[in-house]
Amino acid sequence: MDLKELCSGLQVDPLPPARERCPDIAHAPNRNTGLNGTERLLAIRNALRYFPKSCHAELGTEFAKELDTFGHIYMYRFMPDTSLMKAYPISEYTPHCVTTAGAAVILMIMNNLDRRVAQFPEELVTYGGNGQVFSNWGQFRLTLHYLSTMTEEQTLSMMSGHPAGLFPSHPGAPRVVLTNGMVIPNYSDKATYDRLFALGCTMYGQMTAGSYCYIGPQGIVHGTTITVMNASRKYLGEGSMAGKVYLTAGLGGMSGAQGKAVVIAGMIGVIAEVSKEALDKRHRQGWIQKACGTVKECIEAVIEARSNKAVLSIGYHGNVVDLWEAFKKHYCKTGENLVELGSDQTSLHNPYNGGYYPVGLSYEESNKMMIDDPTRFKELVQESLRRHVAAVNYMCESGTYFWDYGNAFLLEARRAGAEVVFEDGTFIYPTYIQLTLGDVFSLGFGPFRWVCTSGDPLDLEKSDKIAAEVIREQLSENPSPEETGNLNDNLRWIEEAGKNQMVVGSQARILYSNQAGRARIALAFNKAIASGHISAPIVLSRDHHDVSGTDSPFRETSNITDGSMWCADMAVQNVIGGALRGATYVSIHNGGGVGWGEVMNGGFGMLLDGSEESGEKAQSMLDWDVSNGVNRRAWDGHPLAKEAIRKTQERIPGYNLTVCNETDPELLQTL
């Protein structure tokens, strides 16, 4: 790929030739715009603003056709050859960039759009069905141009995919500030989103799509492994998980991690996926070991694997409702429950536009109906959810354990009228935060990530060894039993990371580390870069789904009990605090895994270049990035968080935090 040309901006004289979509890769479903005639013209006008008037006649006709055909103006004419899109070594970007930071951000963007990584690369969707990196390819090209010319005295302002431009700042400021989906709260509803996205005014950045921090399905595999292992310990006891079955759905984006996670956890995973392209992709990549095309074949494979106490990931091409009902039928006939654990990772934050496919329709039939007859499609989705829940409920009465994986499954099932709530209105199944990860977050452990910008697997291997050594040091320092359990799990994870072959795209790693661990690892990386032991800079980041990054009453903060689960101060404070403490770029988003209007989440990227300055920034920023959320959980009264923040205050000078004083429950009852 000609990176110099890619960074040169929008080509308008002459215009590049028109380009068609590649027929050999998956594409986003056509979008419902909700636009009237006047708004349709406004959407075209908004897109044409990026180009001189001399181009408007030719591009206007083209953009109108895209809007009418696909429900959005993607500007395919300006799309590069996506088969060549990937995270190239940073040394290939730096000759075309004024700053290393700009080169690093371009590398991260291109990884998000790598065909091996992205769900719908030509629609700029990384994962989750509608998790956009940009709204259109014109924005992509203009952003890369700004990043390549940006100096240490400038900051790039990104507004829902739109590059507003470079503004004067200073070397200590973030090089990029991103906001995605920041609409006025009263207008944060799905219908308004559809209209605003079609107009080119906003976009759904998911979590790490619109913040340029996605690292492929590996990004969720560690958390999924932790969740499945802890759920097994809680519900099934401490013994071996061999031969036990976990039934779920979704292989398209982050859900693609599920097959690898169950194998690492040591059990049998059965994952349904309606898209043949998505299942085949994960099968080719080795994230699914066996693919089945019929329910009968799938159940036979499960029975055989159970009898052999095998460790196996099975992908089923079809609807997960058919699977749940088939396992129910098998139980009714034989008295044998083949499923110990269950969940769901379909993109139910977007249930009526490709996030959840109703049973009884094929993938292709669904994609057509959601545009041609959206009212009927919604009815079928809700009917499917009711059947889905009915089968899950029956199996759970027969010994299966089920949890919501933070994808709005229970929320949308309730809206569909399924039986998922108690009389008091609370859900009958826990979220995975309530089940396991809430305690993990309270201790300060969460999905820390890094990308070796050299693209050299040897650098990643060295970084794994550095992180493992930090964990061993932490284990030698008399941690609490809860910390010890997490540290031991993490040590096993990082020592086996290379063997588990989780890299898809950039040479990246995820590790559930706590506050002290993240800062130590970052400083050790920085030292290794300075000495040349690691050959090029490292970009640090994390999933927004973390200790401090996300306010979400149905997921990350679902175990907050003081009523503030509905408040978003923590996520907003986190991004502001990260910007003040030296992050290379920061982002704040409306939406995420649970859905538009249901969550606020933020994240960061930080370049480690081996300099003393980058080490100081990393120490300050990472301390804040974790302690903000631990303190919020301590204020809620969580004992693990209270102890974790107490240790932080003892270890790091400058903290003086408000302490939660517990109230006597008996006294409260007298008031």
C-alpha positions as CSV (number, residue, x, y, z in Angstrom):
1,M,0.0,0.0,0.0
2,D,1.3,3.5,-0.9
3,L,1.2,5.1,2.5
4,K,2.5,8.4,1.2
5,E,-0.5,8.6,-1.1
6,L,-2.8,7.5,1.6
7,C,-1.7,10.4,3.8
8,S,-1.9,13.0,1.1
9,G,-5.6,13.9,1.8
10,L,-8.6,14.0,-0.4
11,Q,-7.8,13.6,-4.1
12,V,-10.1,16.0,-6.0
13,D,-8.2,17.1,-9.1
14,P,-8.7,14.8,-10.7
15,L,-11.2,12.7,-8.7
16,P,-10.2,9.1,-8.3
17,P,-12.3,6.7,-10.4
18,A,-15.5,5.3,-8.9
19,R,-15.1,2.1,-6.9
20,E,-17.4,-0.8,-6.4
21,R,-17.7,-2.8,-3.2
22,C,-15.8,-6.0,-3.0
23,P,-18.3,-8.9,-3.5
24,D,-16.0,-11.4,-1.7
25,I,-16.2,-10.0,1.8
26,A,-19.0,-9.3,4.3
27,H,-20.8,-6.0,4.2
28,A,-22.9,-4.2,6.7
29,P,-26.7,-4.5,6.4
30,N,-28.4,-1.7,4.6
31,R,-29.3,1.0,7.1
32,N,-32.8,2.4,7.9
33,T,-32.3,6.2,7.5
34,G,-35.6,7.6,8.8
35,L,-35.0,10.6,6.5
36,N,-37.7,12.6,4.8
37,G,-37.2,14.2,1.4
38,T,-35.7,17.4,2.8
39,E,-33.4,15.5,5.2
40,R,-32.3,13.3,2.3
41,L,-31.0,16.3,0.5
42,L,-29.4,17.6,3.7
43,A,-27.5,14.3,4.1
44,I,-26.1,14.7,0.5
45,R,-25.3,18.4,1.2
46,N,-23.5,17.4,4.4
47,A,-21.3,14.9,2.5
48,L,-20.5,17.3,-0.3
49,R,-19.1,19.8,2.2
50,Y,-15.8,18.0,2.1
51,F,-15.2,18.7,-1.6
52,P,-14.9,21.8,-3.8
53,K,-18.0,22.8,-5.8
54,S,-16.4,21.6,-9.0
55,C,-16.9,18.0,-7.8
56,H,-20.4,18.4,-6.6
57,A,-22.4,17.4,-9.7
58,E,-20.5,14.1,-10.2
59,L,-20.2,13.2,-6.5
60,G,-23.7,14.4,-5.6
61,T,-25.3,11.9,-8.0
62,E,-23.0,9.1,-6.6
63,F,-23.7,10.0,-3.0
64,A,-27.5,10.1,-3.6
65,K,-27.3,6.6,-5.0
66,E,-25.3,5.3,-2.0
67,L,-27.8,6.8,0.4
68,D,-30.8,5.4,-1.4
69,T,-29.1,2.0,-1.9
70,F,-27.3,1.4,1.4
71,G,-28.9,3.8,3.8
72,H,-25.7,5.7,4.3
73,I,-23.1,7.7,2.3
74,Y,-19.8,5.8,2.7
75,M,-17.9,7.5,-0.2
76,Y,-16.7,4.3,-1.6
77,R,-14.9,6.2,-4.4
78,F,-12.3,7.3,-1.8
79,M,-11.8,3.8,-0.3
80,P,-8.3,2.4,-0.6
81,D,-7.8,-1.3,-1.5
82,T,-8.9,-2.8,1.8
83,S,-7.1,-6.1,1.0
84,L,-3.9,-4.2,1.7
85,M,-5.2,-2.5,4.9
86,K,-3.3,-3.5,8.0
87,A,-1.0,-2.3,10.8
88,Y,2.3,-1.9,9.0
89,P,5.5,-1.5,11.1
90,I,5.7,2.0,12.4
91,S,8.9,2.5,10.5
92,E,6.9,2.6,7.3
93,Y,4.7,5.4,8.6
94,T,7.3,7.7,10.2
95,P,8.8,8.9,6.9
96,H,5.4,10.4,6.0
97,C,4.6,11.8,9.5
98,V,5.9,14.8,11.4
99,T,5.5,13.1,14.8
100,T,5.9,9.5,16.0
101,A,2.5,9.9,17.8
102,G,0.8,10.7,14.5
103,A,2.4,7.6,12.9
104,A,1.3,5.5,15.8
105,V,-2.4,6.6,15.6
106,I,-2.5,5.9,11.9
107,L,-1.1,2.4,12.6
108,M,-3.9,1.9,15.2
109,I,-6.6,3.1,12.7
110,M,-5.4,0.8,9.9
111,N,-5.5,-2.1,12.3
112,N,-9.1,-1.4,13.1
113,L,-9.9,-1.7,9.3
114,D,-7.8,-4.7,8.5
115,R,-10.0,-7.3,6.8
116,R,-8.8,-10.0,9.2
117,V,-9.9,-7.8,12.1
118,A,-12.9,-5.7,11.0
119,Q,-16.4,-7.1,10.7
120,F,-17.4,-5.0,7.7
121,P,-14.2,-3.2,6.6
122,E,-15.6,-1.4,3.6
123,E,-18.3,0.2,5.7
124,L,-15.7,1.1,8.2
125,V,-17.3,-1.1,10.9
126,T,-14.8,-2.8,13.2
127,Y,-17.2,-4.9,15.3
128,G,-20.7,-5.0,16.9
129,G,-22.5,-4.7,13.6
130,N,-22.3,-0.8,13.7
131,G,-19.1,0.1,15.5
132,Q,-17.7,2.7,13.2
133,V,-14.1,3.9,12.9
134,F,-15.3,6.7,10.6
135,S,-18.6,7.6,9.0
136,N,-17.2,7.6,5.5
137,W,-13.9,7.2,3.6
138,G,-13.5,10.9,3.0
139,Q,-13.1,11.3,6.7
140,F,-10.6,8.5,6.8
141,R,-8.4,10.1,4.2
142,L,-8.6,13.6,5.7
143,T,-7.8,12.3,9.2
144,L,-4.7,10.4,8.0
145,H,-3.6,13.6,6.3
146,Y,-4.0,15.6,9.5
147,L,-2.2,13.0,11.5
148,S,0.7,12.9,9.1
149,T,1.2,16.7,9.2
150,M,0.4,17.3,12.9
151,T,3.2,18.7,15.1
152,E,3.8,18.4,18.8
153,E,2.1,21.9,19.1
154,Q,-1.2,20.7,17.6
155,T,-4.2,18.6,18.6
156,L,-6.6,16.9,16.2
157,S,-10.2,17.3,17.1
158,M,-12.4,14.4,16.0
159,M,-16.2,14.7,16.3
160,S,-18.1,11.4,15.6
161,G,-15.8,10.5,12.8
162,H,-15.5,14.1,11.4
163,P,-12.0,15.6,11.6
164,A,-12.7,19.1,12.7
165,G,-9.1,19.9,12.1
166,L,-5.8,20.7,13.9
167,F,-5.9,23.2,16.7
168,P,-2.9,24.9,18.4
169,S,-2.0,23.2,21.8
170,H,1.3,22.1,23.4
171,P,3.5,19.0,23.8
172,G,1.8,18.0,27.1
173,A,-1.7,17.9,25.5
174,P,-3.2,14.9,23.8
175,R,-2.4,14.7,20.1
176,V,-6.0,13.6,19.4
177,V,-9.3,14.1,21.2
178,L,-12.2,12.0,20.0
179,T,-15.9,12.2,20.8
180,N,-18.5,9.8,19.4
181,G,-22.2,10.0,19.6
182,M,-22.4,13.0,22.0
183,V,-26.0,13.9,21.5
184,I,-28.2,15.9,23.9
185,P,-29.6,13.2,26.4
186,N,-33.3,13.7,25.5
187,Y,-32.4,12.8,21.9
188,S,-30.4,9.7,22.6
189,D,-32.9,7.2,21.2
190,K,-32.6,4.7,18.4
191,A,-34.8,6.4,15.8
192,T,-32.9,9.7,16.2
193,Y,-29.6,7.9,15.9
194,D,-30.6,6.3,12.6
195,R,-31.5,9.8,11.3
196,L,-28.4,11.5,12.6
197,F,-26.1,8.8,11.3
198,A,-27.7,9.0,7.9
199,L,-27.2,12.8,8.0
200,G,-23.5,12.2,8.7
201,C,-23.9,14.1,12.0
202,T,-23.0,11.3,14.5
203,M,-21.8,7.8,14.6
204,Y,-21.8,4.8,16.9
205,G,-18.1,4.3,17.9
206,Q,-18.9,1.2,20.0
207,M,-16.0,1.1,22.5
208,T,-12.7,0.5,20.8
209,A,-13.8,0.9,17.2
210,G,-14.2,4.7,17.3
211,S,-11.2,5.1,19.6
212,Y,-8.7,3.2,17.4
213,C,-7.9,0.6,20.1
214,Y,-9.4,-2.6,18.8
215,I,-7.0,-5.6,18.8
216,G,-9.2,-8.3,17.3
217,P,-11.1,-10.9,19.2
218,Q,-8.1,-11.3,21.6
219,G,-9.4,-8.1,23.1
220,I,-12.2,-9.9,24.8
221,V,-10.9,-13.4,25.1
222,H,-9.1,-12.9,28.4
223,G,-12.2,-11.4,30.0
224,T,-14.4,-14.2,28.6
225,T,-12.0,-16.8,29.9
226,I,-12.0,-15.3,33.4
227,T,-15.8,-15.1,33.3
228,V,-16.3,-18.7,32.1
229,M,-13.7,-20.1,34.6
230,N,-15.2,-18.2,37.6
231,A,-18.7,-19.1,36.6
232,S,-17.7,-22.7,36.4
233,R,-16.0,-22.5,39.9
234,K,-19.1,-20.8,41.3
235,Y,-21.8,-23.0,39.8
236,L,-20.0,-26.4,39.2
237,G,-17.3,-26.5,41.8
238,E,-13.5,-26.4,41.7
239,G,-12.9,-29.6,39.7
240,S,-11.9,-30.0,36.1
241,M,-14.1,-28.3,33.4
242,A,-13.3,-31.0,30.9
243,G,-16.5,-32.3,29.2
244,K,-18.6,-29.4,30.5
245,V,-20.6,-27.4,27.9
246,Y,-21.0,-23.7,27.4
247,L,-23.7,-22.7,24.9
248,T,-23.7,-19.2,23.4
249,A,-24.0,-17.2,20.2
250,G,-22.0,-14.8,18.1
251,L,-18.7,-15.1,16.2
252,G,-18.7,-11.9,14.1
253,G,-16.8,-9.3,16.1
254,M,-15.6,-9.4,19.7
255,S,-17.9,-12.4,20.2
256,G,-15.4,-14.3,18.0
257,A,-13.3,-14.7,21.1
258,Q,-15.7,-17.2,22.6
259,G,-14.3,-20.3,20.9
260,K,-10.8,-19.6,22.0
261,A,-11.8,-18.6,25.5
262,V,-13.6,-21.9,26.2
263,V,-10.7,-23.9,25.0
264,I,-8.3,-22.0,27.3
265,A,-10.8,-22.5,30.1
266,G,-10.7,-26.3,29.4
267,M,-14.2,-27.1,28.4
268,I,-16.6,-27.5,25.4
269,G,-17.9,-24.4,23.7
270,V,-20.9,-24.4,21.3
271,I,-21.3,-21.1,19.5
272,A,-24.0,-20.4,17.0
273,E,-23.5,-17.9,14.2
274,V,-26.0,-17.1,11.5
275,S,-23.4,-15.6,9.1
276,K,-21.6,-18.4,7.2
277,E,-18.8,-15.9,6.3
278,A,-18.2,-15.0,10.0
279,L,-18.1,-18.7,11.1
280,D,-15.8,-19.7,8.2
281,K,-13.5,-16.7,9.1
282,R,-13.1,-17.8,12.7
283,H,-12.7,-21.4,11.6
284,R,-9.9,-20.5,9.2
285,Q,-8.2,-18.4,11.9
286,G,-8.3,-21.3,14.3
287,W,-10.7,-19.7,16.8
288,I,-13.2,-22.4,16.1
289,Q,-12.0,-26.0,15.9
290,K,-15.0,-27.8,14.5
291,A,-17.8,-26.3,12.3
292,C,-21.3,-27.9,12.1
293,G,-24.0,-27.2,9.6
294,T,-27.0,-28.9,11.2
295,V,-28.5,-29.2,14.7
296,K,-28.2,-33.0,14.6
297,E,-24.5,-32.8,13.7
298,C,-23.9,-30.3,16.5
299,I,-25.6,-32.3,19.2
300,E,-23.8,-35.5,18.1
301,A,-20.5,-33.6,18.3
302,V,-21.4,-32.4,21.8
303,I,-22.3,-35.9,23.0
304,E,-19.1,-37.4,21.7
305,A,-17.0,-34.6,23.2
306,R,-18.7,-34.9,26.6
307,S,-18.1,-38.7,26.6
308,N,-14.4,-38.1,25.8
309,K,-14.1,-35.2,28.3
310,A,-12.7,-33.3,25.4
311,V,-11.7,-29.6,25.2
312,L,-13.3,-28.4,22.0
313,S,-14.8,-25.3,20.3
314,I,-17.8,-26.0,18.0
315,G,-19.2,-23.5,15.7
316,Y,-22.8,-24.0,14.5
317,H,-24.0,-22.3,11.4
318,G,-27.5,-21.4,12.3
319,N,-29.7,-19.7,14.8
320,V,-29.0,-20.2,18.5
321,V,-32.7,-20.5,19.3
322,D,-32.8,-23.7,17.3
323,L,-29.9,-25.0,19.4
324,W,-31.5,-24.1,22.7
325,E,-34.7,-25.7,21.7
326,A,-32.9,-28.8,20.4
327,F,-31.0,-29.2,23.7
328,K,-34.4,-28.8,25.5
329,K,-35.9,-31.5,23.3
330,H,-33.0,-33.8,24.0
331,Y,-33.5,-33.3,27.7
332,C,-37.2,-34.0,27.5
333,K,-36.6,-37.2,25.6
334,T,-33.6,-38.6,27.5
335,G,-33.4,-36.8,30.9
336,E,-29.9,-35.7,30.0
337,N,-29.0,-32.0,30.2
338,L,-26.1,-31.5,27.8
339,V,-25.5,-27.8,28.8
340,E,-24.0,-26.7,32.0
341,L,-23.4,-23.0,31.3
342,G,-25.0,-20.5,28.9
343,S,-24.9,-16.9,27.8
344,D,-25.2,-14.9,24.6
345,Q,-23.0,-12.4,22.7
346,T,-25.1,-11.4,19.8
347,S,-25.2,-7.6,19.1
348,L,-28.5,-6.9,20.9
349,H,-27.6,-3.3,21.4
350,N,-28.7,-3.1,17.7
351,P,-31.5,-5.7,17.6
352,Y,-33.4,-4.6,14.5
353,N,-30.5,-3.7,12.1
354,G,-28.3,-6.8,12.1
355,G,-27.5,-7.3,15.7
356,Y,-29.9,-10.2,16.3
357,Y,-31.4,-12.5,13.6
358,P,-34.8,-14.1,14.2
359,V,-35.2,-17.8,14.1
360,G,-37.0,-19.1,11.0
361,L,-35.4,-16.6,8.6
362,S,-32.1,-17.1,6.9
363,Y,-29.3,-14.5,7.2
364,E,-30.1,-13.2,3.7
365,E,-33.8,-13.1,4.2
366,S,-33.3,-11.2,7.5
367,N,-31.1,-8.6,5.8
368,K,-33.7,-8.0,3.2
369,M,-36.7,-7.9,5.5
370,M,-35.1,-5.4,8.0
371,I,-35.1,-2.9,5.2
372,D,-38.2,-3.8,3.2
373,D,-40.5,-4.5,6.2
374,P,-38.9,-3.2,9.4
375,T,-42.1,-3.4,11.4
376,R,-42.6,-7.1,10.6
377,F,-38.9,-7.8,11.2
378,K,-39.1,-6.2,14.7
379,E,-42.1,-8.5,15.5
380,L,-40.1,-11.5,14.4
381,V,-37.0,-10.5,16.5
382,Q,-39.2,-10.1,19.6
383,E,-41.0,-13.4,18.9
384,S,-37.6,-15.0,18.6
385,L,-36.4,-13.5,21.8
386,R,-39.4,-14.9,23.6
387,R,-38.7,-18.4,22.3
388,H,-35.0,-17.9,23.1
389,V,-35.8,-17.1,26.7
390,A,-38.4,-19.8,27.1
391,A,-35.9,-22.4,26.1
392,V,-33.2,-20.9,28.3
393,N,-35.6,-20.8,31.3
394,Y,-36.5,-24.4,30.8
395,M,-32.9,-25.6,30.6
396,C,-32.1,-23.5,33.7
397,E,-34.9,-25.2,35.6
398,S,-33.1,-28.4,34.6
399,G,-29.7,-27.5,35.9
400,T,-28.1,-25.1,33.4
401,Y,-26.7,-21.8,34.6
402,F,-27.2,-18.7,32.5
403,W,-25.9,-15.1,32.6
404,D,-26.3,-11.9,30.6
405,Y,-23.0,-11.0,28.8
406,G,-23.6,-7.3,28.8
407,N,-25.0,-7.2,25.2
408,A,-28.5,-6.0,26.2
409,F,-29.9,-9.6,26.0
410,L,-32.0,-9.3,29.1
411,L,-32.9,-5.7,28.4
412,E,-34.2,-6.4,24.9
413,A,-35.8,-9.7,26.1
414,R,-37.8,-7.7,28.7
415,R,-38.8,-5.2,26.1
416,A,-40.0,-8.1,23.9
417,G,-42.2,-9.4,26.8
418,A,-40.1,-12.5,27.6
419,E,-40.1,-13.8,31.2
420,V,-36.8,-12.5,32.5
421,V,-37.9,-10.4,35.5
422,F,-39.0,-11.1,39.1
423,E,-42.1,-9.5,40.5
424,D,-40.0,-6.6,41.8
425,G,-38.7,-5.9,38.3
426,T,-35.2,-7.2,38.7
427,F,-33.7,-9.6,36.2
428,I,-33.8,-13.3,37.0
429,Y,-30.3,-13.8,35.6
430,P,-27.2,-12.0,36.7
431,T,-25.0,-9.9,34.4
432,Y,-21.4,-11.2,34.1
433,I,-20.4,-8.1,36.1
434,Q,-22.6,-9.2,39.0
435,L,-21.5,-12.8,38.5
436,T,-17.7,-12.3,38.5
437,L,-16.1,-9.2,37.0
438,G,-17.6,-6.7,39.4
439,D,-15.2,-8.0,42.1
440,V,-12.4,-8.1,39.6
441,F,-13.0,-4.4,38.8
442,S,-13.3,-3.5,42.5
443,L,-9.8,-4.8,43.0
444,G,-8.6,-2.6,40.1
445,F,-8.0,-5.5,37.6
446,G,-9.1,-4.9,34.1
447,P,-8.3,-5.2,30.4
448,F,-5.0,-3.5,29.9
449,R,-3.6,-3.7,26.4
450,W,-0.5,-2.9,24.4
451,V,0.5,-2.9,20.7
452,C,4.1,-3.4,19.6
453,T,4.4,-1.0,16.7
454,S,7.4,-2.7,15.2
455,G,5.0,-5.5,14.0
456,D,7.7,-7.9,15.2
457,P,6.4,-11.0,17.0
458,L,9.7,-11.1,18.9
459,D,8.9,-7.8,20.5
460,L,5.5,-9.1,21.6
461,E,7.2,-12.2,23.1
462,K,9.6,-10.0,25.0
463,S,6.8,-7.8,26.3
464,D,4.9,-10.9,27.5
465,K,8.0,-12.0,29.5
466,I,8.3,-8.5,31.0
467,A,4.7,-8.5,32.1
468,A,5.1,-12.0,33.6
469,E,8.0,-10.9,35.6
470,V,6.0,-7.9,37.0
471,I,3.3,-10.3,38.0
472,R,5.8,-12.6,39.8
473,E,7.1,-9.5,41.7
474,Q,3.5,-8.7,42.7
475,L,2.9,-12.2,43.9
476,S,6.0,-12.0,46.1
477,E,4.7,-8.9,47.9
478,N,2.1,-10.6,50.2
479,P,-1.1,-9.7,48.2
480,S,-4.5,-10.5,49.6
481,P,-6.1,-13.8,48.8
482,E,-8.4,-12.1,46.2
483,E,-5.5,-10.4,44.6
484,T,-3.4,-13.6,44.6
485,G,-6.2,-15.5,42.8
486,N,-6.3,-12.9,40.0
487,L,-2.5,-12.6,39.8
488,N,-2.1,-16.3,39.4
489,D,-4.8,-16.5,36.7
490,N,-3.0,-13.6,34.9
491,L,0.4,-15.2,35.2
492,R,-1.0,-18.4,33.6
493,W,-2.6,-16.3,30.9
494,I,0.5,-14.3,29.9
495,E,2.8,-17.3,30.1
496,E,0.5,-19.2,27.7
497,A,-0.4,-16.3,25.5
498,G,2.0,-17.0,22.7
499,K,1.1,-20.7,22.6
500,N,-2.6,-19.9,22.3
501,Q,-1.9,-17.9,19.1
502,M,-4.3,-15.1,19.7
503,V,-2.8,-12.4,17.5
504,V,-5.1,-11.2,14.7
505,G,-3.8,-8.0,13.1
506,S,-1.3,-6.0,15.1
507,Q,1.2,-7.5,17.4
508,A,-1.0,-6.9,20.5
509,R,-1.7,-8.3,23.9
510,I,-4.4,-8.0,26.6
511,L,-3.8,-8.6,30.3
512,Y,-6.2,-8.1,33.2
513,S,-3.8,-6.1,35.3
514,N,-4.4,-3.9,38.4
515,Q,-3.3,-0.3,39.0
516,A,0.2,-1.1,40.4
517,G,0.7,-3.8,37.7
518,R,-0.2,-1.5,34.8
519,A,2.2,1.2,35.9
520,R,5.0,-1.2,36.5
521,I,4.6,-2.9,33.2
522,A,4.5,0.4,31.4
523,L,7.7,1.6,33.0
524,A,9.4,-1.7,32.3
525,F,8.3,-1.5,28.6
526,N,9.6,2.1,28.4
527,K,12.9,1.1,29.8
528,A,13.2,-1.8,27.4
529,I,12.4,0.5,24.5
530,A,15.0,3.0,25.7
531,S,17.7,0.2,25.8
532,G,16.8,-1.2,22.5
533,H,15.6,-4.5,24.0
534,I,12.3,-3.8,22.4
535,S,12.9,-2.4,19.0
536,A,10.2,0.2,18.5
537,P,7.6,2.2,20.5
538,I,4.6,0.5,22.2
539,V,1.1,2.0,22.3
540,L,-0.7,1.3,25.6
541,S,-4.5,1.3,25.8
542,R,-7.3,-0.7,27.3
543,D,-10.9,-1.8,26.6
544,H,-13.4,0.9,27.6
545,H,-15.0,-2.0,29.4
546,D,-12.8,-1.5,32.4
547,V,-12.6,-0.4,36.1
548,S,-13.1,3.3,35.4
549,G,-13.9,3.7,31.7
550,T,-17.6,2.9,31.5
551,D,-20.8,3.9,33.2
552,S,-23.4,1.3,32.2
553,P,-26.3,0.3,34.5
554,F,-26.8,-3.0,32.6
555,R,-23.1,-4.0,32.5
556,E,-20.0,-2.4,34.0
557,T,-21.8,-0.6,36.8
558,S,-24.6,-3.0,37.3
559,N,-23.3,-4.0,40.7
560,I,-23.3,-0.3,42.0
561,T,-26.0,-0.2,44.7
562,D,-26.2,3.4,45.8
563,G,-28.4,4.5,42.9
564,S,-25.6,6.1,40.9
565,M,-25.5,3.3,38.4
566,W,-27.5,5.6,36.1
567,C,-24.9,8.4,36.3
568,A,-22.1,8.9,33.9
569,D,-19.7,11.1,35.9
570,M,-17.0,8.4,36.3
571,A,-16.5,7.8,32.5
572,V,-16.5,11.6,31.7
573,Q,-14.1,12.3,34.6
574,N,-11.9,9.5,33.4
575,V,-11.3,10.9,29.9
576,I,-10.8,14.5,31.2
577,G,-8.3,13.2,33.8
578,G,-6.5,11.1,31.3
579,A,-6.1,14.1,29.0
580,L,-4.7,16.2,31.8
581,R,-2.2,13.5,32.8
582,G,-0.5,12.9,29.5
583,A,-2.5,10.5,27.3
584,T,-1.5,10.6,23.6
585,Y,-5.2,10.5,22.7
586,V,-8.5,10.2,24.6
587,S,-12.1,9.4,23.6
588,I,-15.5,9.5,25.1
589,H,-18.5,7.7,23.5
590,N,-22.3,7.3,23.8
591,G,-23.1,3.7,23.4
592,G,-21.1,0.5,23.5
593,G,-22.0,-3.1,23.9
594,V,-25.3,-2.4,25.6
595,G,-26.6,0.2,23.2
596,W,-27.1,3.7,22.2
597,G,-28.3,5.8,25.1
598,E,-27.6,3.0,27.6
599,V,-24.0,3.6,28.3
600,M,-21.2,6.2,28.4
601,N,-17.7,5.0,27.9
602,G,-14.2,6.3,27.3
603,G,-10.6,5.3,26.7
604,F,-7.1,6.3,25.8
605,G,-4.0,5.6,23.8
606,M,-0.6,6.3,25.1
607,L,2.7,6.1,23.2
608,L,5.7,4.8,25.0
609,D,8.9,5.8,23.1
610,G,11.5,5.1,25.7
611,S,11.9,8.8,26.8
612,E,11.8,9.8,30.4
613,E,8.8,12.0,29.7
614,S,6.7,9.2,28.4
615,G,7.5,7.1,31.5
616,E,6.4,10.0,33.7
617,K,3.2,10.4,31.8
618,A,2.4,6.7,31.9
619,Q,2.9,6.6,35.7
620,S,0.6,9.5,36.3
621,M,-2.1,8.6,33.7
622,L,-2.3,4.9,34.6
623,D,-2.6,5.6,38.3
624,W,-5.5,7.9,37.7
625,D,-7.1,5.7,35.0
626,V,-7.6,2.9,37.5
627,S,-8.0,4.6,40.9
628,N,-10.9,6.8,39.6
629,G,-13.1,3.7,39.2
630,V,-11.8,1.9,42.3
631,N,-12.6,5.0,44.4
632,R,-16.1,5.2,42.9
633,R,-16.7,1.5,43.8
634,A,-15.3,2.1,47.3
635,W,-17.7,5.1,47.7
636,D,-20.5,2.6,46.9
637,G,-19.2,0.6,49.9
638,H,-17.7,-2.4,48.1
639,P,-15.2,-3.9,50.6
640,L,-12.7,-5.1,48.0
641,A,-12.6,-1.6,46.5
642,K,-12.3,0.0,49.8
643,E,-9.2,-2.1,50.6
644,A,-7.7,-1.6,47.2
645,I,-8.0,2.2,47.3
646,R,-6.6,2.2,50.9
647,K,-3.5,0.5,49.6
648,T,-3.3,3.0,46.7
649,Q,-3.3,5.9,49.1
650,E,-0.6,4.3,51.2
651,R,1.6,3.6,48.2
652,I,1.2,6.8,46.2
653,P,1.5,10.3,47.7
654,G,-1.0,13.0,46.9
655,Y,-4.3,11.0,47.4
656,N,-6.8,12.4,49.9
657,L,-10.1,10.7,49.1
658,T,-13.6,10.9,50.6
659,V,-14.3,7.8,52.6
660,C,-17.5,5.8,52.7
661,N,-18.9,5.5,56.2
662,E,-21.2,2.5,56.5
663,T,-24.7,2.9,57.9
664,D,-26.3,0.5,60.4
665,P,-29.1,-1.3,58.5
666,E,-31.1,-1.7,61.7
667,L,-30.9,2.1,62.4
668,L,-32.1,2.8,58.8
669,Q,-35.2,0.7,59.4
670,T,-36.1,2.9,62.4
671,L,-36.0,6.2,60.4
